[in-house]
Structure formats: structure tokens, C-alpha cells
Amino acid sequence: MRFEISKVLDAIEGRVCTDPSLARAVVDLAEIIRYQDIDGGRPASLLRLGMVIDALSRELEEDSVQVYAVVHRALLSDADLTSNERMVVRRWADDGLVEVLDNPGDRMLEVADLLGLPVLSRVRFDGLRGRFPWLVEQPGRVVAPVPGAGGPVFIAHVGGGHSPVAGKRSPTGVKLLARQWRCPESGCALFGGGGGGGAFADLAGGADRSPAAQPPSALRNGVPTCPRHGARLGDAGPRPRTEVLAVRVGGLVRRRFVLSEEQPLVAGRAPEQDGGIMLGQWLNDEARRWISRGHVRFELRVGEVIVTDVSTNGSGIRPAGSMNEADRIPLAPQQSRVLGENDMIELYPGVQIGRAEELPTGAPFTPTSVMAEAPTMAMRLPRP
């Protein structure tokens, strides 16, 4: 059973990030792990994060959703968690997948404000409405996970609304995310690379972080600040441009990915390139035979998405997302084209990639659960 639980935690790990382009909601991890009424289990369980992520996926009707988690520092030594769970949370912190703070509540709302994300929380935040007026002005920006018939569901908590909804990034957030920032503390997992740190500084978790995936800095008296170390951040230049693309298979959005100016990305059945977008797990047998291991290459140049067919069988462009076959523009092997604002590249009928906000779902939805490896149904569903 311990091995099976470890597999669940590995699956959950793939759904936590501090990438502002991929996160779909903000959560306070220390709060979520104590939602004991969700499963009637022990006082604290990291598996409850997986249950809440599954609920978010159902609400958004989108697979593979990721959350931006902030963690109270005390959780790293919380005796109500198993030793394995504490080790996992420490690894997430060391790798920059979560933020570790002394006061996660304020930071959670700050991130939600900067990025325009919904908050999943049962805390009412009554004393902070003046600083964050959207708490009451934008219904659905704060919702509470509660027990439901098939797992957690979300209910109105602050400002009305029953489902998590995203807002727009605040003007301050847009400005902060236009720049790269560096923390003077060596080995900072969130804003690494600025502190020297001696012979092993290049091995720190933050050193390999893509500038495009860097989280938003905190603001202290209007100054960009590292939320973990409280140190003033240095401006390291403009952040690379990015576009968020999404994969839709059979009418369902299966995953999002970020294309940046730093390097092209290849999508296909099973790309060999690092960072490739693998589609094989969602394809039927006919689609697997048609779609090449590496089928299309995406590049971001001067703000334009360039798509090149690198397959054997070719692809097609659907202008403005049209499903009319007469509108489909063939894309032959080795041919390139600028992907228009609402265009989709179709690798095979029903398998499309386009800008994330232009790919609505349109089919009955059954999300891929991060709890699929849980050893018993009791771990996934609330007790009657």
C-alpha cells in the first residue's frame, strides 16, 4: 500500500506548479490537507490535495489542471503527516513547485490578484476585502471545497458563485510578469541564479527554472520581493514572450503547455525531444497509426506562433476553429504556417492544438483522476 500511495503522490506532484501560465487556481496546502470531512480520514492527509484537484478538473471540464500551492512553513515538520508526505512536501519546496511561507493566506490572495486566478478556500478573508476588492466584486473567484456525492464539490463562499472562475491579471501583475527577477539568496528555488552561492550554486533548484515559468514576485511597499526569503529582488531583464497552447482530443481539452521564445516544442504520438508534447495516451489505434512520433513543431517568433509539419502524413489548419471540411487548409510535410489567433492545427480528425482560450470543450467529460492509483475507493470518495 505504501508504494501505491507513493504513486498517487507522484501523480499529484505533476499537478502543482508556480508557473503563472499553467496554474488554474490558488490553494493553501496546509488548509486543504485538513479538510477531514471530505474523506473522514486522518487529521491531515496530502491525498486530499489530489481530491480537490480532481474536483477542479471536473468543474473546469478540463484534464490535467494544475494548481498554485502556498505552504505554511510548519507543514514541513507537521507530525499529522506521514514521514513520506513530509518528505514529498519538502521536495516540492526545494524544486520550486510550491511556495513555503510563514503567512500563506496573504500571499495566496496576492497571487490570485496578480494572476487573475480563483481561490479554493474555506477561509472568509473578511479583514482583507479592502485590499482585495474582487473578493466580493467577482463572484466565483473564491469557492470552498466541500464533500459531495462523487468527491469534493465547490460552493459559494465569498461573493457568490458556485464554480471557480478566472479574472484578468491585475495591471501590477502584468508589469511584474514582464520582467525576470533574481533573489540575492543563493539557491533560491523560485528566483534562483542571482546570489552566486559558491561551487554548487548551479545545482540549485532555481538555476534550471525557465525565466518564462518564474512565479510572480511579492510586493512589499511597492518593491518586488522574494516571498520566501523577504529579500529585495533584482531586475534581470525582460521575460521571454510566451503563448499558452492546448491539446484537444475528441472535443476534450487534455492538457495545456507553454511555448516560449527560448526553444521550439514538438508535439506528436511520442516525441523524442526534451520537453516534447506526448499525445499517445489519448489516441485511439487509428490515430496512433496516422500521427507520427514527432508530428508538428511549434516556434514563437516575434509574437507569432509558427507551426511546421514534421510528420509523414501531413496535417491541416482549421482557420478560426471551423469544423467545415471545405475550410480546412492542408499542411504538407515540412510546410510551415503562422497559426492565426483563432486557428487550430489538426493532426488527425478530432486531434487539434491551438491557443488555450480558443479551444472550448464540447463532449461528455470524464477527467483523468490523479487518485487513480489510490489503493482503495475509500481514499477517493467521501464516506456515506
Rosetta blueprint (number, residue, H / E / L):
1 M L
2 R H
3 F H
4 E H
5 I H
6 S H
7 K H
8 V H
9 L H
10 D H
11 A H
12 I H
13 E H
14 G L
15 R L
16 V E
17 C L
18 T L
19 D L
20 P L
21 S L
22 L L
23 A E
24 R E
25 A E
26 V E
27 V E
28 D E
29 L H
30 A H
31 E H
32 I H
33 I L
34 R L
35 Y L
36 Q H
37 D H
38 I H
39 D L
40 G L
41 G L
42 R L
43 P L
44 A L
45 S L
46 L L
47 L H
48 R H
49 L H
50 G H
51 M H
52 V H
53 I H
54 D H
55 A H
56 L H
57 S H
58 R H
59 E H
60 L H
61 E L
62 E L
63 D L
64 S L
65 V L
66 Q E
67 V E
68 Y E
69 A E
70 V E
71 V E
72 H E
73 R H
74 A H
75 L H
76 L H
77 S H
78 D L
79 A L
80 D L
81 L L
82 T L
83 S H
84 N H
85 E H
86 R H
87 M H
88 V H
89 V H
90 R H
91 R H
92 W H
93 A H
94 D H
95 D L
96 G L
97 L L
98 V L
99 E E
100 V E
101 L E
102 D L
103 N L
104 P H
105 G H
106 D H
107 R H
108 M H
109 L H
110 E H
111 V H
112 A H
113 D H
114 L H
115 L H
116 G L
117 L L
118 P L
119 V E
120 L E
121 S L
122 R L
123 V L
124 R L
125 F L
126 D H
127 G H
128 L H
129 R L
130 G L
131 R L
132 F L
133 P L
134 W H
135 L H
136 V H
137 E H
138 Q L
139 P L
140 G L
141 R L
142 V E
143 V E
144 A E
145 P E
146 V E
147 P L
148 G L
149 A L
150 G L
151 G L
152 P L
153 V E
154 F E
155 I E
156 A E
157 H E
158 V E
159 G L
160 G L
161 G L
162 H L
163 S L
164 P L
165 V L
166 A L
167 G L
168 K L
169 R L
170 S L
171 P H
172 T H
173 G H
174 V H
175 K H
176 L H
177 L L
178 A L
179 R E
180 Q E
181 W E
182 R E
183 C L
184 P L
185 E L
186 S L
187 G L
188 C L
189 A L
190 L L
191 F L
192 G L
193 G L
194 G L
195 G L
196 G L
197 G L
198 G H
199 A H
200 F H
201 A H
202 D H
203 L H
204 A L
205 G H
206 G H
207 A H
208 D H
209 R L
210 S L
211 P H
212 A H
213 A H
214 Q L
215 P L
216 P L
217 S L
218 A E
219 L E
220 R E
221 N L
222 G L
223 V E
224 P E
225 T E
226 C L
227 P L
228 R L
229 H L
230 G L
231 A L
232 R E
233 L L
234 G E
235 D E
236 A E
237 G E
238 P E
239 R L
240 P L
241 R L
242 T E
243 E E
244 V E
245 L E
246 A E
247 V E
248 R E
249 V E
250 G L
251 G L
252 L E
253 V E
254 R E
255 R E
256 R E
257 F E
258 V E
259 L E
260 S E
261 E L
262 E L
263 Q E
264 P L
265 L E
266 V E
267 A E
268 G E
269 R L
270 A L
271 P L
272 E L
273 Q L
274 D L
275 G L
276 G L
277 I E
278 M E
279 L L
280 G H
281 Q H
282 W H
283 L L
284 N L
285 D H
286 E H
287 A H
288 R H
289 R H
290 W H
291 I L
292 S L
293 R L
294 G L
295 H L
296 V E
297 R E
298 F E
299 E E
300 L E
301 R E
302 V L
303 G L
304 E E
305 V E
306 I E
307 V E
308 T E
309 D E
310 V L
311 S L
312 T L
313 N L
314 G L
315 S E
316 G E
317 I E
318 R E
319 P H
320 A H
321 G H
322 S L
323 M L
324 N L
325 E H
326 A H
327 D H
328 R L
329 I E
330 P E
331 L E
332 A L
333 P L
334 Q L
335 Q L
336 S E
337 R E
338 V E
339 L L
340 G L
341 E L
342 N L
343 D L
344 M E
345 I E
346 E E
347 L E
348 Y E
349 P L
350 G L
351 V E
352 Q E
353 I E
354 G E
355 R E
356 A H
357 E H
358 E H
359 L L
360 P L
361 T L
362 G L
363 A L
364 P L
365 F L
366 T L
367 P L
368 T L
369 S L
370 V L
371 M L
372 A L
373 E L
374 A L
375 P L
376 T L
377 M H
378 A H
379 M H
380 R L
381 L L
382 P L
383 R L
384 P L
